[in-house]
Amino acid sequence: MFFTRTRTYHFPVSAEDLKNRLIGRHVKIHDLDFEIMDRDEKIIIVPHAEQISDIKTLPITTVGMSDAGGKTKVVVT
């Protein structure tokens, strides 16, 4: 089953500053490793579960950012 969820957030820092804080980081959630990368002016969050055979599907998350009046609008899909 495929599905899409979208959430919008606002941050009081610039989009460039937010990207610099996130890109290249690894995040562990429930013993799964996720890498944050920059691709085509968007940020993508890719799960790393090559060694785990129990998991059949994992989400790839897309994060779009735009400056809006001194704040950054972040759309997570």
N, C-alpha and C positions, 0 to 999 in steps of 0.2 A: 504494500500500500504506500502511495506517495502522498505527501501532504506538505503544505507550506504555511508557515506562521510568520507574521511580520509584526515587529514592535518598533516604536519610535522613542528615542530618548534625547535629552538636551543636556549638554555639558558646558560649563563656564570657561572652557579652554579652547584654543584654536584647533582646527582639524589637523593641521600639520603637527602640532605638539602631541595631540592624542595618537596620531599614527606612529610618531617616533617612540612613544611609550609602549606601544603594543607590538609592532612588527619585529619578528625574530624571537619572540618569547614562546616558551613552552608552558602549558598549563596542565596540571593533573587534576582530573575530576573522577572520582570513583575508580581509581587505579587505571584510568585511561589517559593517554598522553595526547594533547592537542597542540598543534603548531599554528601560529598566527603569521600569515604571509601577505604580501602586497601583490595584487595582480589586477591590471587594467583599471587603475585609479580606484580600486576597491580593496578591502581587506577580506581575506577568506580565512576561516578557521577549519583546519583539516585534522581529522582524527588519525592517530597512528595506532592501528590494532592488527598489524600484520601477523604477530605471533599468537593472537587470541583466536582460537577456532570456534568458540561458543557464540560469537557475535556474528550475525548475518548482515545487518545493515547499520550504518552509522551516518549521522548527518554531516553535511558540509555546510557551514554557515557563511553567508555573505553579509558583510558590514559595509554599508555606504555612508559616506560622511559629506556634509556640506556646511559651510560657514553661514550663519544666520544672525546678523546683528551682534557680533562679538561673542556669540556662543556657537557651539557646534551641534548640528542636528545629526543624530546617528540613527540609521534605519537598519535593523537586524532582521535578516530573512533566513 
